[in-house]
Amino acid sequence: MHSLYEIETTVKRSAKAQGLSWGVSEEIGKAIRVLEQAEMGGLEAFNRLIEKGLNNLIKFEDINQKDKNNLCPIHFGLFYLDQSHKKNIHKEIKIDELIEPLITLPFLCKAAKKNLVYFQFNHKKLKLSISPSDLVSLSNENIPNIINNFSLKISSERKINYSKETWNKLYKLSLETFVEETEEKKISGAGAGLTDND
């Protein structure tokens, strides 16, 4: 078994050998390391990407670009890592085709945490949510090698996953911890008290 350091270094050097800059190569090395640490098959995904040919893929550089087909997952992930703090891209966009979407996950997780944003993939075979708290929700164990005709939504607002009734019930219950303020209770220790013992 190879160490995570060996995996990161080998991927970084392989990416550089394919013509990527050292900076981009370092980022993909780290991303594949994260996927391998999570036992998600990052090396196999990266190998398939290399076999496809990085020069044959389209770089994602602008959410308004016309060609959103055959997109490179490295540049797709780096775009959101670098740009997701900008409010003008906090919206849903349609993507025609993304190659090896698994590779984008570490980039999007890092972007979510760094910029406090949420990502939501919507595809007929895959629903994927990424939050700033390092939590990823997948609707399917297997992420396909290629996903076509899907949308990606980015937002700085957290989605509410509870009902108003649940909130009201729990909030009412929390109020039971408050102690009614009286002089007697101040003397007995409830509340701030009459003496400052800090």
BELNOR-V966731 format. One record per residue. N is the residue number from 0. RES is the residue in one letter. SS is DSSP state (2 for helix, 1 for strand, 0 for the rest). PHI is phi in degrees with one decimal (* if undefined). PSI is psi in radians with two decimals (NA if undefined). Layout:
BEGIN
N:RES:SS:PHI:PSI
N:RES:SS:PHI:PSI
END
This chain:
BEGIN
0:M:0:*:2.40
1:H:0:-89.8:2.55
2:S:0:-72.0:2.80
3:L:2:-62.5:-0.60
4:Y:2:-63.1:-0.77
5:E:2:-61.5:-0.73
6:I:2:-62.6:-0.85
7:E:2:-59.1:-0.80
8:T:2:-65.5:-0.75
9:T:2:-65.2:-0.75
10:V:2:-64.6:-0.77
11:K:2:-58.0:-0.82
12:R:2:-68.6:-0.67
13:S:2:-63.5:-0.72
14:A:2:-64.3:-0.73
15:K:2:-63.6:-0.69
16:A:2:-64.4:-0.38
17:Q:0:-88.7:0.06
18:G:0:101.8:0.03
19:L:0:-78.4:2.69
20:S:0:-67.8:2.83
21:W:2:-61.4:-0.67
22:G:2:-61.5:-0.84
23:V:2:-65.8:-0.69
24:S:2:-61.7:-0.70
25:E:2:-63.4:-0.72
26:E:2:-64.7:-0.74
27:I:2:-70.3:-0.58
28:G:2:-59.8:-0.78
29:K:2:-65.4:-0.71
30:A:2:-62.9:-0.80
31:I:2:-67.3:-0.63
32:R:2:-58.9:-0.79
33:V:2:-60.7:-0.78
34:L:2:-65.2:-0.70
35:E:2:-68.1:-0.66
36:Q:2:-63.4:-0.57
37:A:0:-86.9:0.06
38:E:0:57.6:0.78
39:M:0:-108.4:0.15
40:G:0:77.2:0.65
41:G:2:-64.6:-0.70
42:L:2:-63.6:-0.73
43:E:2:-63.8:-0.72
44:A:2:-63.8:-0.75
45:F:2:-65.3:-0.70
46:N:2:-62.6:-0.75
47:R:2:-61.8:-0.66
48:L:2:-64.1:-0.78
49:I:2:-62.6:-0.73
50:E:2:-62.9:-0.59
51:K:2:-70.0:-0.54
52:G:0:98.2:1.92
53:L:2:-61.3:-0.56
54:N:2:-69.9:-0.29
55:N:2:-87.8:-0.05
56:L:0:-102.9:2.71
57:I:1:-92.5:2.34
58:K:0:-78.8:2.40
59:F:0:-94.1:1.96
60:E:0:-123.5:-0.19
61:D:0:-159.5:2.31
62:I:0:-65.3:-0.30
63:N:0:-96.7:0.08
64:Q:0:-64.0:2.56
65:K:0:-72.4:-0.76
66:D:0:-86.6:1.81
67:K:0:-118.6:0.66
68:N:0:-115.5:2.54
69:N:0:56.9:0.76
70:L:1:-76.8:2.50
71:C:0:-78.8:2.21
72:P:2:-67.8:-0.47
73:I:2:-67.0:-0.92
74:H:2:-70.1:-0.53
75:F:2:-62.7:-0.85
76:G:2:-64.9:-0.75
77:L:2:-64.7:-0.62
78:F:2:-57.7:-0.86
79:Y:2:-72.4:-0.54
80:L:2:-63.3:-0.70
81:D:2:-84.8:-0.48
82:Q:2:-114.6:-0.17
83:S:0:-69.9:-0.09
84:H:0:-79.8:-0.24
85:K:0:-83.1:2.21
86:K:2:-63.9:-0.51
87:N:2:-68.4:-0.21
88:I:2:-104.5:0.12
89:H:0:-81.1:1.37
90:K:0:-161.5:3.06
91:E:1:-91.6:2.34
92:I:1:-127.0:2.72
93:K:1:-98.7:2.34
94:I:1:-118.0:2.33
95:D:1:-76.9:-0.80
96:E:1:-160.4:2.26
97:L:1:-122.9:2.20
98:I:1:-85.3:2.40
99:E:0:45.4:1.09
100:P:2:-59.3:-0.41
101:L:2:-53.7:-0.66
102:I:2:-64.8:-0.45
103:T:2:-74.7:-0.38
104:L:2:-56.0:-0.86
105:P:2:-61.1:-0.61
106:F:2:-66.0:-0.79
107:L:2:-68.9:-0.64
108:C:2:-63.2:-0.74
109:K:2:-65.9:-0.73
110:A:2:-64.7:-0.72
111:A:2:-61.1:-0.77
112:K:2:-69.2:-0.78
113:K:2:-66.2:-0.73
114:N:2:-108.7:0.12
115:L:0:52.5:0.93
116:V:0:-124.0:2.92
117:Y:1:-120.8:2.46
118:F:1:-117.2:2.45
119:Q:1:-135.1:1.95
120:F:1:-87.6:2.33
121:N:1:-125.9:1.99
122:H:1:-143.7:2.67
123:K:0:-61.2:-0.50
124:K:0:-106.7:-0.05
125:L:1:-151.0:2.17
126:K:1:-115.8:2.25
127:L:1:-140.9:2.20
128:S:1:-120.6:2.40
129:I:1:-127.3:2.25
130:S:0:-116.8:2.88
131:P:0:-66.4:-0.19
132:S:0:-93.4:0.36
133:D:0:68.3:0.28
134:L:0:-100.4:2.31
135:V:1:-121.3:2.29
136:S:1:-113.4:2.10
137:L:1:-114.8:2.41
138:S:0:-87.9:-0.17
139:N:0:-143.8:2.35
140:E:0:-61.0:-0.69
141:N:0:-100.0:2.15
142:I:0:-90.0:2.17
143:P:0:-63.5:2.74
144:N:0:-69.1:-0.49
145:I:1:-139.1:2.36
146:I:1:-121.5:2.35
147:N:1:-113.0:2.65
148:N:1:47.1:1.18
149:F:1:-131.1:2.95
150:S:1:-119.2:2.65
151:L:1:-127.1:2.18
152:K:1:-113.5:2.38
153:I:1:-123.5:2.40
154:S:1:-151.2:2.64
155:S:0:-94.2:-0.01
156:E:0:-101.0:2.32
157:R:0:-75.3:2.39
158:K:0:-76.8:2.37
159:I:0:-85.5:2.17
160:N:0:-115.0:0.49
161:Y:0:-141.9:2.76
162:S:0:-85.0:2.81
163:K:2:-62.1:-0.64
164:E:2:-62.9:-0.75
165:T:2:-60.9:-0.82
166:W:2:-60.0:-0.84
167:N:2:-60.9:-0.71
168:K:2:-63.9:-0.83
169:L:2:-69.5:-0.62
170:Y:2:-66.8:-0.73
171:K:2:-62.3:-0.72
172:L:2:-63.6:-0.67
173:S:2:-66.0:-0.48
174:L:2:-66.4:-0.35
175:E:2:-67.9:-0.23
176:T:2:-82.1:-0.25
177:F:0:-74.9:2.49
178:V:0:-107.2:2.27
179:E:0:-63.5:2.29
180:E:0:-81.6:2.11
181:T:0:-138.7:2.83
182:E:2:-61.3:-0.69
183:E:2:-62.1:-0.73
184:K:2:-71.9:-0.53
185:K:2:-63.7:-0.74
186:I:2:-67.3:-0.65
187:S:2:-78.8:-0.12
188:G:0:115.9:-0.18
189:A:0:-78.4:2.46
190:G:0:79.0:-2.73
191:A:0:-77.1:-0.48
192:G:0:81.1:3.04
193:L:0:-92.8:-0.34
194:T:0:-113.9:2.58
195:D:0:-97.0:1.93
196:N:0:-109.8:0.44
197:D:0:-71.3:NA
END
